[in-house]
Amino acid sequence: MIYFVDHFDSFSFNVKAWLESGSVDLEVVRVAADDRTALARVQKSLCPVVLSPGPKSPLDYPLSLSLCRDLAGRVPLLGVCLGHQLLGAAFGWSVAKSAEPFHGSRKLIRAASDGSRLFDAGASFQAASYNSLVLAGVSSSRPIAASFLRVTAVCEHGDVQAIESISGVLAAGVQFHPESFLSEQQLSEQLRDRWIRYIVDWQREPLRVQPRRPC
């Protein structure tokens, strides 16, 4: 089972459907981002969590930021667009206006040369962009972020397009929209399938030892 934290975005249904279209039969449970009771249930369940896109800044969603801080390093996390920014902001990354804001268009994105758990090393692909804000580096007041998350993809303008936890239980975020018809289908399917495969392997471990949390 996966909990899908919905920040009331028009793309939320598409992201949820994208997850459910994978080869593994998943129960994707929607939880409203302002539902304190439901979010408390998510925290106790220790199930994987997906953070949806949404309007405004990640700083406008204190409950979701708290959820990221509590669950990162304990369960797999995946953030899309706003969800990606929430993951970074929860651990000290600053948020700024994109150098080249794009809505409803494609960007050329390049994965890190050393690869990651979700991307092939040095891969380049076209993906849909619907954002004005991006993660813009680690705040000096929260240096823990530099030892927990790393950049795994950037666009041609230098904006951060993907982040992942350096080690331990996978926490990852993508600024672009893999579920969009504007994104390359092969990239979309690969990202989804690798994420789901990771969850399946993680859930099959008979005795999961909880690693040290990042903060």
C-alpha positions as CSV (number, residue, x, y, z in Angstrom):
1,M,0.0,0.0,0.0
2,I,1.1,3.6,-0.8
3,Y,-0.3,6.7,0.8
4,F,-0.8,9.5,-1.7
5,V,-0.7,12.9,0.1
6,D,-2.8,15.2,-2.1
7,H,-2.1,19.0,-2.1
8,F,-5.3,19.7,-4.1
9,D,-3.6,20.1,-7.5
10,S,-5.2,19.5,-10.9
11,F,-2.5,17.0,-11.6
12,S,-3.1,14.9,-8.5
13,F,-5.5,12.4,-10.2
14,N,-3.0,11.9,-13.1
15,V,-0.1,11.2,-10.8
16,K,-2.2,8.7,-8.8
17,A,-3.3,7.0,-12.1
18,W,0.3,6.9,-13.3
19,L,1.3,5.1,-10.1
20,E,-1.6,2.6,-10.5
21,S,-0.7,1.9,-14.1
22,G,2.5,0.0,-13.1
23,S,2.9,-3.8,-13.5
24,V,2.4,-4.3,-9.8
25,D,-1.0,-4.2,-8.2
26,L,-0.8,-1.4,-5.7
27,E,-3.4,0.1,-3.3
28,V,-2.9,3.8,-3.6
29,V,-4.7,5.6,-0.7
30,R,-5.4,9.3,-1.1
31,V,-5.0,11.5,2.0
32,A,-5.8,15.2,2.0
33,A,-2.8,17.3,3.0
34,D,-4.8,19.3,5.5
35,D,-6.3,16.2,7.2
36,R,-4.4,16.0,10.5
37,T,-6.1,12.8,11.6
38,A,-5.3,11.0,8.4
39,L,-1.7,12.3,8.3
40,A,-1.2,11.0,11.8
41,R,-2.4,7.6,10.6
42,V,0.1,7.8,7.7
43,Q,2.9,8.5,10.2
44,K,2.0,5.4,12.3
45,S,1.5,3.1,9.4
46,L,5.1,3.2,8.1
47,C,3.9,2.7,4.5
48,P,5.6,4.3,1.5
49,V,4.4,7.9,0.8
50,V,4.0,9.9,-2.4
51,L,3.7,13.7,-2.1
52,S,1.6,15.3,-4.9
53,P,2.1,18.5,-6.9
54,G,0.2,21.5,-5.7
55,P,0.0,25.3,-5.8
56,K,2.0,27.8,-3.7
57,S,5.3,27.3,-1.9
58,P,6.3,24.2,0.2
59,L,6.4,26.6,3.2
60,D,2.6,26.9,2.9
61,Y,2.3,23.2,3.9
62,P,3.6,22.8,7.4
63,L,1.9,19.5,8.0
64,S,3.5,18.0,4.9
65,L,6.9,19.4,5.9
66,S,6.5,17.8,9.3
67,L,5.5,14.5,7.6
68,C,8.7,14.5,5.5
69,R,10.9,15.1,8.5
70,D,9.3,12.4,10.5
71,L,9.2,9.7,7.8
72,A,12.4,10.3,5.8
73,G,14.9,7.5,6.4
74,R,12.1,5.3,7.7
75,V,9.9,4.7,4.7
76,P,10.3,5.3,0.9
77,L,9.2,8.8,-0.1
78,L,8.6,10.2,-3.6
79,G,7.7,13.9,-4.3
80,V,6.5,15.3,-7.6
81,C,6.8,19.0,-8.3
82,L,5.6,20.6,-5.0
83,G,6.2,17.3,-3.4
84,H,9.9,17.4,-4.5
85,Q,10.2,20.9,-3.1
86,L,8.6,19.8,0.2
87,L,11.2,17.1,0.6
88,G,14.1,19.5,0.0
89,A,12.6,22.3,2.1
90,A,12.0,19.9,5.0
91,F,15.8,19.3,5.2
92,G,17.1,22.8,4.7
93,W,17.0,23.5,1.0
94,S,16.0,27.0,0.0
95,V,13.3,27.7,-2.6
96,A,13.6,30.3,-5.3
97,K,12.0,31.4,-8.5
98,S,13.2,29.3,-11.5
99,A,15.7,30.9,-13.9
100,E,13.3,29.9,-16.7
101,P,9.7,29.3,-15.4
102,F,7.8,26.9,-17.6
103,H,4.1,25.9,-17.6
104,G,2.9,23.2,-19.9
105,S,6.1,22.8,-22.0
106,R,9.0,20.5,-22.1
107,K,12.5,20.8,-20.7
108,L,15.7,18.9,-21.6
109,I,16.9,17.2,-18.4
110,R,20.2,15.5,-17.7
111,A,20.8,13.0,-15.0
112,A,23.9,13.0,-12.9
113,S,27.0,11.4,-14.5
114,D,27.3,8.9,-11.6
115,G,23.7,7.8,-11.8
116,S,21.2,7.2,-9.1
117,R,18.7,4.7,-7.9
118,L,16.0,6.1,-10.3
119,F,18.0,7.4,-13.3
120,D,20.7,5.9,-15.6
121,A,24.0,7.7,-15.4
122,G,24.2,10.6,-17.7
123,A,20.8,10.0,-19.3
124,S,19.1,13.0,-21.0
125,F,15.4,13.2,-21.7
126,Q,12.5,15.6,-22.3
127,A,10.0,16.1,-19.5
128,A,7.0,18.2,-18.8
129,S,7.4,21.3,-16.7
130,Y,4.7,23.2,-14.7
131,N,6.5,25.3,-12.2
132,S,7.8,28.7,-11.2
133,L,9.6,27.7,-8.0
134,V,12.6,25.4,-7.7
135,L,15.0,24.1,-5.0
136,A,18.0,26.4,-4.9
137,G,20.6,24.9,-2.7
138,V,21.2,24.2,1.0
139,S,20.4,26.9,3.6
140,S,23.3,27.6,5.9
141,S,20.9,27.2,8.8
142,R,20.2,23.5,8.0
143,P,23.5,21.9,6.8
144,I,22.1,18.5,7.5
145,A,20.5,18.6,4.1
146,A,23.9,18.4,2.4
147,S,24.6,15.1,4.0
148,F,21.2,13.6,3.3
149,L,20.0,14.7,-0.2
150,R,22.0,15.1,-3.4
151,V,21.1,16.5,-6.8
152,T,20.5,13.7,-9.4
153,A,19.3,15.7,-12.4
154,V,19.3,19.3,-13.7
155,C,17.7,21.0,-16.7
156,E,19.6,22.9,-19.4
157,H,19.1,26.2,-17.4
158,G,20.7,24.7,-14.3
159,D,17.6,24.3,-12.2
160,V,17.5,21.3,-9.9
161,Q,15.2,18.7,-11.4
162,A,15.7,15.7,-9.1
163,I,17.1,14.9,-5.7
164,E,17.6,11.6,-3.8
165,S,18.8,10.5,-0.4
166,I,22.5,9.6,-0.5
167,S,22.0,6.3,1.3
168,G,19.5,4.4,3.4
169,V,15.8,4.2,2.7
170,L,15.1,5.9,-0.6
171,A,13.7,9.5,-0.5
172,A,13.5,11.1,-3.9
173,G,11.9,14.1,-5.6
174,V,11.4,15.2,-9.2
175,Q,10.6,18.7,-10.2
176,F,9.2,17.7,-13.6
177,H,5.9,15.8,-14.2
178,P,6.6,12.2,-15.3
179,E,2.9,11.5,-15.6
180,S,2.4,14.1,-18.3
181,F,1.9,13.2,-21.9
182,L,4.6,15.8,-22.6
183,S,7.2,13.6,-20.8
184,E,9.0,10.9,-22.7
185,Q,7.1,7.7,-22.2
186,Q,10.2,5.5,-21.7
187,L,11.4,7.9,-19.0
188,S,8.0,7.9,-17.3
189,E,7.7,4.2,-17.2
190,Q,11.2,3.6,-16.1
191,L,10.9,6.1,-13.2
192,R,7.6,4.6,-12.1
193,D,8.7,1.0,-12.4
194,R,12.0,1.5,-10.6
195,W,10.2,3.3,-7.8
196,I,7.6,0.5,-7.5
197,R,10.3,-2.2,-7.7
198,Y,12.2,-0.5,-4.9
199,I,9.0,-0.5,-2.7
200,V,8.3,-4.1,-3.4
201,D,11.9,-5.1,-2.5
202,W,11.8,-2.9,0.6
203,Q,8.5,-4.4,1.8
204,R,9.7,-8.0,1.3
205,E,12.5,-7.6,3.8
206,P,11.4,-9.8,6.7
207,L,13.1,-7.7,9.4
208,R,13.6,-4.1,8.3
209,V,16.2,-2.4,10.6
210,Q,15.3,1.3,10.7
211,P,18.4,3.3,9.8
212,R,19.5,6.4,11.6
213,R,17.2,9.2,10.6
214,P,18.6,12.3,8.8
215,C,17.8,14.7,11.6
